[in-house]
Amino acid sequence: MTQQPPKSTFSACPHDCPSTCALEVHFYPHGDVRRLNGAKDNAYTAGVICAKVARYPERLYHPDRLLKPLRRTGKKGEGRFEEISWDAALDLIAEKFLAAEAEFGAESVWPYHYAGTMGMVQRDSIHRLRHTKGYSRQFDSFCTNMAWTGYVAGTGKLAGPDPREMAVSDQIVIWGTNPVATQVNVMTHAIAARKKRGARIIVVDVYETETMKQADIGIILKPGTDAALACAVMHVLFRDGHADRDYLETYTDSPAELEAHLKTKTPEWAASITGLDVSRIEELAQLIGSVKKTYFRLGYGFTRSRNGAVGMHAASSIAAVTGCWKEEGGGAFHNNGAIYQLNKEMIEAGSLKDPAVRALDQSLVGRILTGDEAALLGGPPVKAMLIQNTNPVSVAPEQDLIKQGFAREDLFTVVHEHFLTETAQMADIVLPATQFLEHDDLYKGGGHQYLMLGPKAVEPPEGPKENIFVINEIARRVDSKPHPGFDMSARDHIDWLLRNSNYGTLADLEAGKWIDLQPDFETAHYLNGFGHADGKFHFKADWGHSSAPNKPEDGTIFGPWQTMPELPDQWDSIELADEQHPFRLVTSPARSFLNSTFNETDSSKKKEGRPEVWMRPEEAERFGIEDGAKVKMGNRRGVVTLHARYVATVAPGTVISEGIWPNDAFEDGRGINTLTGADPVAPYGGAAFHDTAVWVRAV
C-alpha cells in the first residue's frame, strides 16, 4: 500500500532576517508544498510570517529554477551555457582550483559566501573547505559590523532583554528599522502591547515606512543624524529630572561626565542637524522620560552609515540614562547572538584555520577582482572563486568595479545557486542548489532566542544538490587536509553540534522543534552587571580598542577612527551632500524582496512595481523632475536609470530607493549598488549602504 504524504510538518525560515520564523509547512495530497504559515506554538513567531515566505511554493516550483549543472559557452555575462554532468563539473572545478594553487598559491582561491541561507550546516561548511586548503579567508562586512560594534561598545555583550517582552511594554521605540518589511514579528508583539496595555509605538526613521504608518508617533530625521537626536533626548532627560541617577551610579561608567558633555546638546542644536522641529525632539524626550517600561528595538538600517557605530551607541545609551533596563518590557535590544554557545568544529574545521592566511573583505570584491593591491592585502590575485549563498554582482557595493572584475577571462568562477542570477551569469560553472525545504539544517534567531531545526520536508527535483555535497566533493578532488566533517551528513552535523554544545541530541530537537535559550531576567537585563570587565554600561566608548563580535582578527582598524567621539555625539563622517551631489540616498529594503532573493518571483515583482527613487515633491520640482518621470541618478561611482515618485514623507535632502532589483530591471542594466561605496567604515569595517551622496536629473 502506498504511503500517503503528511499533511503538514515543521521547519524554520532560512533567510537573512532576525525573525528566523518557525514554520508550518502544508502539503497537497500528492505531496507538493501548498503553503507556509507561522508556527502558532512558537512564542516569538506566534503564527505570523511575512507574505513573501508564505508564498514560498512560487519560488520552490519556479519554472526558471536551475536543475542541471551548466558550463559557460559564451562571453561572461551573456548567459550562454550548456548542460554538463555533475562529475564533469566537479572535475573541472578541481582542475582549475589546483591549477590556480600551483601557479599562485592556495590564497588565489577565494570561497565567497554570505547569508542566502542562515542555516549553520549549509552556510558555514564552506569554511571547512577554506581552512583545510588554506584558501583565502573572508572578512564578513556586508551587514552587521557597525550595528554590533556600536551596541557592544555600551553593553559589552551582543544580547538583551527577551524580545517577547515587547508584548508587556508600555512603550516601544522602533529605531532605524522597518519590521513590517523586514522582521514582521516585531510588530506582532508591539501591536499586542498596544491592544492589551494601550502601549505607545514610536518609530524613528528617515521616511514614512510601512512601520511608521502603523505607529502612534513617527519621527522622520535626516539620515546619519541619529546620534544627534539621541544626545538631545538624553540632554532633556537630565535637564528635566528623568535620568535615573541611582541606576546611573550603580550600572554606568561615567554618568557625571556624560551629563556635563550633554549640556550643549540641546534640542535646538539637534534640530539644526536632524531637520526635526525642536518641539518634536522635546515631545520624544518627554515620552521616553515619563514611561519607565520603554523597550528600545534598535535596528540595522540606521547603522549602515559611516557614523553607524556611533549612532547605535548613542541610541542604546538612552536606556541606560532612564534606567529602563530594570523593567520587564524595558531596555534596549538589538541582537541576541551572544546567547548561542555553539561548537561548530565539525562544520567549520576551525582547529585547522591558519591566521596567517589573509581574510579578504567581502565588500571590497570589486577592488579585489580588479587587482587593487591594498584590497588584496599584499597577496596574490584571486584566480578562482566558489560562490554560495550570495549574489555579489547585484548586492555588493561599487557594482561597476565588480562587473569589471568578474568579466576577467583569467578568473574561474563557480556559482552554486537556485536561479541564473547576475553573478551566475558571470560564472564559468553554475551548479544547481537545493532550497531549504529540500535539505536538513539548524538555525539560530538573532532577533529572538530559539535554536531551531529545519528538517528536510520534500525531495528535491533531480539535479540540485545541497551545499555540503558540493563542499565535500570539491574537497575530495583538491587534496584537502582530512577532516571528519567531510564524511558527515547534514543530520550528522546537527547531532554532533548539539551534543558537543550541551544542547541534547538531534532526536531531542526533532521532538521539540526548537530550544528556548533565553537567559533569566537578571542576566538578560544586565542586573548582575553588563558585559564589560567592570560590569558597567560604557558611555565612554573605547573605539579602536573595544571588543566587538566581528572585529578583524589581525587587529586592523578602519577609517578615521581616531576622530570618533569618546562620549555619545554627532560624528560627521558621513558622505555629505554638496553642490554637485545635493541628495543623500538611502537604499532601503523592499517589503516583497529580501536582498536579491524573491526578486525572481512574479508576485513579488508585481507588488514592488519597478525601480524608483522617492523624492519630496518640492525638491523634485526644483530640478524639473515630474512625478513618474524617468530620471538618471549618479555620483562619481556611476549612473543608474529609474523612475521618480513623489513622496512627501521623506526627510529633507534625502532620496529613497527601496529594494535590490535585478540589474536588468534597470534600463541600462546597472543596479542600485552601482552608486554605493565599499570603503570600510570605522572602526572595524562594514559597508555604508545607506550613506551615499547623489545627483538626480530628469531624462
C-alpha positions in Angstrom: 0.0 0.0 0.0 1.4 3.4 -1.0 2.2 5.6 2.0 0.4 8.9 2.0 2.5 12.0 2.3 2.0 14.0 5.5 -0.5 16.9 5.6 2.0 19.2 7.3 5.4 19.4 9.0 7.5 22.0 10.7 10.5 24.0 9.5 12.3 27.3 10.1 12.8 30.2 7.7 16.4 30.2 6.3 16.5 33.8 5.1 18.7 36.7 6.3 16.1 38.1 8.7 16.4 38.4 12.5 12.9 36.9 12.9 14.0 33.3 11.8 10.4 32.3 11.8 9.2 28.9 13.0 7.1 27.5 10.1 4.3 25.1 9.5 4.6 23.6 6.0 1.4 22.3 4.5 1.2 19.8 1.6 -1.2 18.9 -1.2 -2.4 15.3 -1.1 0.1 14.5 -3.9 3.0 15.7 -1.8 3.8 19.2 -3.2 4.1 22.0 -0.8 0.9 24.0 -0.7 1.6 26.9 1.6 3.7 28.0 4.6 2.4 29.5 7.9 4.0 30.8 11.0 4.0 28.2 13.8 1.4 29.2 16.4 3.1 27.2 19.2 6.3 29.2 18.9 6.1 32.1 21.3 8.1 34.5 19.1 6.8 33.7 15.7 3.2 33.5 17.2 1.7 32.2 14.0 2.8 35.2 11.8 5.2 35.2 8.9 5.8 37.7 6.0 3.8 37.4 2.8 6.8 36.6 0.7 7.7 33.4 2.6 4.0 32.5 2.9 4.2 32.3 -0.9 7.3 30.2 -0.9 5.9 27.5 -3.3 6.1 30.1 -6.0 9.9 30.1 -5.6 10.2 26.4 -4.9 8.4 25.4 -8.1 9.5 28.3 -10.3 9.9 27.5 -14.0 13.2 29.3 -14.2 14.8 27.3 -11.3 18.2 25.8 -12.1 18.1 22.0 -12.4 21.3 21.0 -14.2 25.0 21.9 -13.9 26.0 24.4 -16.6 29.2 25.3 -18.3 29.7 28.7 -20.0 29.9 28.7 -23.8 29.6 32.4 -24.5 31.2 35.6 -23.1 30.9 36.2 -19.4 27.5 37.8 -18.7 25.9 36.7 -21.9 24.0 33.9 -20.1 25.0 31.2 -22.7 25.6 27.8 -21.2 25.5 24.1 -22.0 24.4 21.3 -19.6 27.1 19.0 -18.3 27.1 16.2 -15.7 27.8 16.7 -12.0 31.0 14.7 -12.2 32.3 16.7 -15.2 31.6 19.9 -13.5 33.3 18.9 -10.2 36.3 17.5 -12.0 36.7 20.8 -14.0 36.4 22.8 -10.8 39.1 20.8 -9.1 41.3 21.1 -12.1 41.0 24.9 -12.2 41.4 25.3 -8.4 44.5 23.1 -8.4 46.0 25.0 -11.3 45.5 28.3 -9.6 47.0 26.9 -6.4 50.0 25.5 -8.3 50.7 28.9 -10.0 49.8 31.5 -7.4 49.4 29.6 -4.1 46.3 28.5 -2.3 45.3 32.0 -1.4 44.5 32.7 -5.0 41.3 30.6 -4.5 38.6 32.5 -2.6 35.5 30.7 -1.3 32.9 33.5 -1.2 29.6 33.3 0.7 27.1 35.1 2.8 23.6 34.8 4.1 21.4 33.5 1.3 20.7 30.7 3.8 21.3 31.3 7.6 21.4 27.5 8.2 24.6 26.8 10.0 25.4 23.5 8.3 24.7 24.5 4.7 26.0 28.1 5.0 29.1 27.6 7.1 30.6 24.4 5.8 32.3 26.4 3.1 34.8 27.3 5.9 35.7 23.6 6.3 37.0 23.7 2.7 38.6 27.0 3.2 40.6 26.0 6.3 41.6 22.6 5.2 43.1 24.0 2.0 44.5 27.3 3.2 42.3 29.2 0.7 41.7 32.9 1.3 39.5 33.6 4.2 36.7 36.2 4.2 36.0 39.2 6.4 32.2 39.5 6.6 31.4 43.2 6.3 28.1 43.5 4.4 25.5 43.8 7.1 26.2 43.8 10.8 29.5 45.4 11.8 28.5 49.0 12.6 25.4 47.9 14.5 27.1 45.2 16.5 30.1 47.3 17.3 28.0 50.2 18.5 25.7 48.1 20.6 28.5 46.1 22.3 30.5 49.3 22.9 27.8 50.1 25.5 26.6 46.7 26.8 29.8 44.7 26.4 27.8 41.8 25.0 25.6 41.2 22.0 22.4 40.3 23.9 19.5 42.0 25.5 16.0 41.7 27.0 13.7 39.0 25.8 12.1 40.3 22.5 8.8 38.8 23.6 8.8 41.4 26.4 7.7 44.0 23.9 4.2 42.5 24.5 4.3 43.6 28.1 5.8 47.0 27.5 4.1 50.4 27.9 6.1 52.0 25.1 8.1 50.5 22.2 10.6 52.7 20.3 11.4 51.1 17.0 14.6 52.9 15.8 16.1 52.6 12.4 14.3 49.5 11.2 11.2 48.8 9.2 9.9 45.5 10.7 6.7 45.5 8.6 9.0 44.8 5.7 12.0 43.1 7.3 11.0 41.3 10.6 7.3 41.2 10.9 7.2 39.6 14.3 8.5 42.8 16.0 5.1 44.2 15.0 3.3 41.2 16.3 4.5 41.8 19.8 4.4 45.6 19.7 0.8 45.7 18.5 -0.2 43.1 21.1 1.1 45.5 23.7 -0.9 48.3 22.2 -4.1 46.2 22.1 -3.8 44.8 25.6 -2.0 47.6 27.5 -2.5 50.7 25.5 1.2 50.8 24.7 2.5 53.5 22.5 4.5 52.7 19.4 7.1 55.3 18.3 9.1 54.8 15.1 12.3 56.7 14.2 13.4 56.6 10.6 14.3 58.7 7.5 11.0 58.4 5.7 7.5 57.2 6.4 7.9 53.5 6.2 5.1 51.0 6.4 6.0 50.5 10.0 5.7 54.2 10.7 2.2 54.2 9.2 1.2 51.8 11.9 2.9 53.8 14.7 1.3 56.3 17.1 4.2 58.7 16.6 6.6 58.9 13.7 9.9 60.8 13.8 11.5 61.5 10.4 15.0 62.7 10.6 17.9 63.2 8.1 20.0 60.0 7.5 23.2 59.8 9.6 21.9 62.2 12.3 20.6 59.6 14.8 23.3 60.3 17.3 22.3 64.0 17.4 18.7 63.1 18.2 19.8 60.6 20.9 22.0 63.2 22.5 19.3 65.8 22.6 16.9 63.3 24.1 19.4 62.5 26.8 20.0 66.2 27.4 16.3 66.6 28.1 16.2 63.5 30.4 19.0 65.0 32.6 17.6 68.5 32.4 14.0 67.6 33.4 14.8 65.1 36.1 14.0 61.9 34.1 17.5 60.4 34.5 17.6 57.5 37.0 20.6 58.7 39.0 20.7 55.7 41.3 20.8 53.4 38.3 23.4 55.5 36.6 25.6 55.5 39.7 25.4 51.7 40.1 25.4 50.5 36.5 27.2 53.0 34.2 30.8 54.1 33.9 30.7 57.9 33.7 27.3 59.5 34.3 28.5 62.8 35.6 30.9 63.2 32.6 28.1 62.3 30.2 25.7 64.9 31.8 28.3 67.6 31.6 29.0 66.7 28.0 25.4 66.8 27.0 24.8 70.4 28.4 25.3 71.8 24.9 23.4 69.0 23.1 20.1 70.9 23.3 17.0 70.2 21.2 17.9 73.4 19.3 21.3 72.0 18.5 19.9 68.7 17.3 17.1 70.3 15.3 19.7 72.1 13.1 21.3 68.7 12.4 18.4 66.3 12.1 15.9 68.5 10.3 13.4 68.0 13.1 11.4 70.7 14.9 12.5 71.4 18.4 9.1 70.6 19.7 9.2 67.2 18.1 12.5 66.4 19.9 11.1 67.7 23.2 8.0 65.6 22.8 10.0 62.4 22.1 12.3 63.0 25.1 9.3 63.6 27.5 7.6 60.5 26.3 10.7 58.4 26.9 11.4 60.0 30.2 7.8 59.6 31.6 7.3 55.9 30.6 9.6 53.6 32.5 8.6 50.4 30.7 10.0 51.6 27.4 11.5 49.0 25.1 14.0 50.2 22.5 14.1 47.9 19.5 17.2 49.1 17.6 17.6 48.0 14.0 20.4 47.7 11.4 19.2 50.3 8.9 20.3 53.5 10.7 23.8 52.0 11.3 24.6 51.4 7.6 26.3 54.7 7.6 29.9 55.9 8.0 28.9 57.0 11.5 26.7 54.0 12.2 28.6 52.6 15.2 28.4 56.0 16.9 24.7 56.2 16.1 23.9 52.8 17.6 26.0 53.5 20.7 24.2 56.8 21.3 20.7 55.4 20.8 21.4 52.5 23.1 22.7 54.9 25.8 19.3 56.4 26.2 18.0 53.2 28.0 20.9 53.5 30.5 20.1 57.1 31.3 16.4 56.3 32.1 17.3 53.0 33.8 14.5 51.2 31.9 16.7 48.1 31.9 15.4 47.4 35.3 11.8 46.8 34.0 10.2 43.9 32.3 9.3 45.3 29.0 12.2 47.8 29.2 15.7 48.0 28.0 17.4 48.2 24.6 17.5 45.2 22.3 19.4 44.7 19.0 20.5 41.1 18.6 20.8 38.0 20.8 23.9 36.5 19.0 25.9 36.1 22.2 23.5 33.6 23.9 24.3 30.9 21.4 27.3 28.9 22.5 27.8 26.5 19.6 30.7 24.1 18.9 31.0 24.3 15.1 34.3 22.4 14.7 32.8 19.7 12.5 31.1 22.2 10.3 33.9 24.8 10.0 37.1 22.9 10.9 38.2 25.9 12.9 41.0 24.0 14.5 42.7 24.0 11.1 42.4 27.7 10.5 45.7 29.4 9.8 45.5 33.0 11.0 48.4 33.8 8.6 46.1 33.3 5.6 44.6 36.6 4.5 41.0 37.5 5.1 39.7 39.4 2.1 36.9 41.9 2.7 33.7 40.7 1.0 32.5 44.3 0.4 35.8 45.1 -1.5 35.2 42.3 -4.0 35.2 44.7 -6.9 38.6 46.2 -5.9 39.9 42.7 -5.2 39.0 41.3 -8.6 40.4 44.3 -10.4 43.8 43.9 -8.7 43.8 46.6 -6.0 46.9 45.8 -4.0 45.6 47.2 -0.8 42.4 45.2 -1.1 44.4 42.1 -1.9 46.3 42.7 1.4 49.6 42.3 -0.5 48.8 38.7 -1.6 48.3 37.0 -4.9 45.5 37.8 -7.3 42.2 35.9 -6.9 42.2 33.4 -9.8 39.3 31.1 -8.8 36.1 31.5 -6.7 33.4 29.3 -5.3 30.3 31.4 -4.5 27.5 30.1 -2.4 24.5 31.9 -0.7 25.2 35.4 -2.2 24.9 37.4 -5.4 27.7 40.0 -5.3 27.2 41.3 -8.8 23.9 42.6 -7.6 24.2 43.1 -3.8 27.8 44.3 -3.2 28.8 48.0 -3.4 30.8 49.5 -6.3 29.0 47.4 -8.9 30.8 48.7 -11.9 34.1 47.5 -10.5 32.5 44.2 -9.6 31.3 43.6 -13.1 34.7 44.5 -14.5 36.4 42.0 -12.1 34.0 39.1 -12.8 34.4 39.7 -16.6 38.1 38.7 -16.4 38.7 35.7 -18.6 41.5 34.6 -16.3 39.1 34.3 -13.3 37.5 30.9 -12.9 34.2 31.3 -11.1 31.8 28.7 -9.8 28.4 29.7 -8.6 26.1 27.3 -6.7 22.6 28.8 -7.0 18.8 28.4 -7.3 18.4 30.8 -10.3 20.6 32.3 -13.0 21.4 35.4 -11.0 23.6 38.2 -12.2 26.5 36.5 -10.6 25.7 33.1 -12.0 25.6 34.7 -15.5 29.2 35.7 -15.0 30.3 32.2 -13.9 32.2 29.5 -15.8 30.4 26.8 -14.0 26.9 27.1 -12.5 25.7 24.4 -10.1 22.0 23.9 -9.1 21.3 24.1 -5.4 18.6 22.7 -3.2 16.2 25.0 -1.4 15.7 25.0 2.3 12.7 22.6 2.4 14.9 20.1 0.5 17.7 19.6 3.0 18.3 19.5 6.7 19.8 22.4 8.7 20.0 24.2 12.0 19.1 27.8 12.6 19.5 30.4 15.4 17.4 33.5 15.7 19.3 36.8 16.0 16.1 38.6 16.7 14.9 36.1 19.4 16.3 33.3 21.5 15.4 30.0 19.8 17.8 27.4 18.3 15.6 25.8 15.6 15.6 22.7 13.4 14.8 22.9 9.8 14.3 19.3 8.6 14.1 18.2 5.1 10.4 18.3 4.1 10.4 17.3 0.4 12.7 15.6 -2.1 14.4 18.0 -4.5 14.0 17.6 -8.2 16.7 15.5 -10.0 19.7 17.7 -10.3 20.0 20.2 -7.4 22.4 19.3 -4.6 22.8 20.7 -1.1 25.8 22.9 -0.2 27.6 20.3 1.8 27.6 17.9 -1.1 29.5 20.5 -3.2 31.9 21.3 -0.4 32.7 17.7 0.3 33.1 16.7 -3.3 35.4 19.5 -4.1 37.5 18.8 -1.0 38.0 15.2 -2.1 39.2 16.3 -5.5 41.6 19.1 -4.4 43.6 17.1 -1.9 42.3 18.9 1.2 43.6 18.0 4.6 41.5 15.3 6.1 38.7 16.3 8.5 35.8 14.1 9.8 33.3 16.8 8.9 33.7 15.9 5.2 32.2 12.4 5.9 29.2 13.6 7.8 25.6 14.2 6.5 23.8 17.3 7.5 21.9 15.4 10.1 25.2 14.0 11.5 26.5 17.6 11.7 23.4 18.8 13.6 23.6 15.9 16.1 27.3 16.4 16.7 26.9 20.2 17.2 24.0 19.7 19.7 25.8 17.0 21.7 29.1 19.0 21.8 27.3 22.2 22.7 25.4 20.6 25.6 22.0 21.1 23.8 20.9 17.5 23.7 20.6 15.4 20.6 19.1 15.6 17.1 16.4 13.3 18.3 15.6 15.7 21.2 15.4 18.6 18.8 13.2 16.8 16.3 10.8 16.1 19.2 10.8 19.6 20.4 11.3 21.5 17.1 13.3 24.3 18.9 15.1 25.1 22.1 14.4 28.3 24.0 17.8 29.6 25.2 16.5 32.9 26.7 18.7 33.8 29.7 17.0 34.6 33.0 15.6 38.1 33.6 18.5 39.4 35.6 21.1 38.2 33.1 19.2 39.5 30.0 18.6 42.9 31.6 22.2 43.1 32.9 21.1 43.5 36.5 24.1 41.3 37.5 26.3 43.7 35.6 27.0 44.5 31.9 29.4 42.5 29.7 32.4 44.7 30.3 35.1 43.7 32.8 33.9 46.4 35.2 30.2 45.3 34.9 29.2 48.8 33.8 27.4 50.1 30.7 30.0 52.2 29.0 29.1 55.7 27.9 32.8 56.2 27.1 33.4 54.0 24.0 37.0 52.9 23.6 36.8 52.9 19.8 39.7 51.2 18.1 40.3 49.0 21.2 36.8 47.9 22.2 35.6 44.4 21.9 33.2 43.6 19.0 31.6 40.4 17.7 33.1 40.7 14.2 36.4 42.5 14.8 39.1 41.8 12.3 41.4 39.1 13.7 44.6 40.8 12.6 43.7 44.0 14.6 43.1 46.2 11.6 41.2 49.4 12.4 39.5 51.1 9.5 38.5 54.7 8.6 39.1 57.8 10.7 38.6 56.0 14.0 40.8 58.4 15.9 38.2 61.1 15.5 35.3 59.1 16.7 33.7 60.8 19.8 34.5 59.2 23.1 31.1 60.1 24.5 27.8 59.9 22.5 27.9 62.8 20.0 27.1 63.6 16.4 30.0 62.5 14.2 30.1 64.0 10.7 31.9 61.3 8.9 29.0 60.7 6.5 29.1 61.2 2.8 27.7 64.7 2.9 25.6 66.2 0.1 27.3 69.1 -1.8 26.6 71.3 -4.8 27.3 68.5 -7.2 25.5 65.9 -5.2 22.6 67.6 -3.5 20.8 64.5 -2.2 21.7 61.7 0.2 20.5 58.3 -1.0 19.2 55.5 1.3 18.8 52.1 -0.3 16.1 50.6 2.0 14.8 47.0 1.9 11.6 46.4 -0.1 8.7 44.6 1.6 8.5 41.9 -1.1 12.2 41.3 -1.7 14.9 40.1 0.7 18.2 41.5 -0.6 18.1 39.9 -4.1 16.0 36.9 -3.0 12.4 36.8 -4.2 13.1 39.4 -7.0 12.7 36.5 -9.4 9.1 35.7 -8.3 6.2 37.2 -10.3 4.1 38.1 -7.2 7.0 40.0 -5.5 7.8 41.9 -8.7 4.2 42.8 -9.2 3.8 44.1 -5.7 7.0 46.2 -6.0 6.3 47.6 -9.4 9.6 48.9 -10.8 12.9 50.5 -9.6 12.1 54.0 -8.3 13.6 56.9 -6.4 11.3 58.6 -3.9 11.7 62.3 -3.7 9.9 65.2 -1.9 7.7 66.9 -4.5 9.1 70.4 -3.9 12.7 69.1 -4.2 12.0 67.2 -7.4 10.2 70.2 -8.9 13.3 72.3 -8.2 15.2 70.0 -10.5 12.5 69.9 -13.2 11.5 66.3 -12.3 7.9 65.3 -12.7 6.1 62.5 -10.7 6.7 59.2 -12.5 9.3 60.7 -14.8 12.4 58.7 -15.9 15.5 60.0 -14.2 19.2 59.5 -14.1 20.8 59.2 -10.6 24.5 59.2 -10.2 27.8 60.1 -8.5 31.5 59.5 -9.0 30.9 55.7 -8.9 28.4 55.5 -11.8 24.9 56.3 -13.0 21.6 54.4 -12.9 18.3 54.9 -14.7 15.0 54.6 -12.9 11.7 56.5 -12.3 10.9 59.2 -9.8 8.0 59.1 -7.4 6.7 62.0 -5.3 6.7 61.1 -1.6 6.1 64.0 0.7 7.1 62.0 3.9 10.9 61.7 3.1 13.4 63.6 5.1 14.6 66.8 3.5 17.5 66.4 1.2 17.0 62.6 1.1 16.0 60.2 -1.6 14.9 56.6 -1.1 15.2 53.6 -3.4 13.6 50.5 -2.0 14.8 47.0 -2.8 17.6 45.3 -4.7 16.1 44.9 -8.1 17.8 42.6 -10.6 20.3 44.7 -12.6 18.3 44.0 -15.8 15.2 45.7 -14.3 17.1 49.0 -14.9 17.1 50.3 -18.4 20.9 50.4 -18.7 21.5 47.2 -16.7 23.1 48.9 -13.8 21.7 48.2 -10.4 21.3 50.5 -7.4 24.6 49.3 -5.9 26.4 51.0 -8.8 26.2 54.1 -6.5 27.1 52.7 -3.1 30.7 52.8 -1.8 32.8 50.0 -0.4 35.3 51.9 1.7 35.5 50.2 5.1 33.7 52.0 7.9 35.3 53.0 11.2 36.3 51.3 13.5 36.1 47.7 12.4 34.8 47.7 8.9 31.4 47.3 7.2 29.8 48.8 4.1 27.8 52.1 4.3 24.9 51.0 2.0 22.6 53.8 3.3 25.2 56.6 3.1 25.5 57.8 -0.4 25.6 61.3 -1.9 24.0 61.6 -5.4 22.5 63.9 -8.0 19.2 63.2 -9.7 18.3 64.6 -13.2 15.4 64.4 -15.5 15.9 62.4 -18.7 
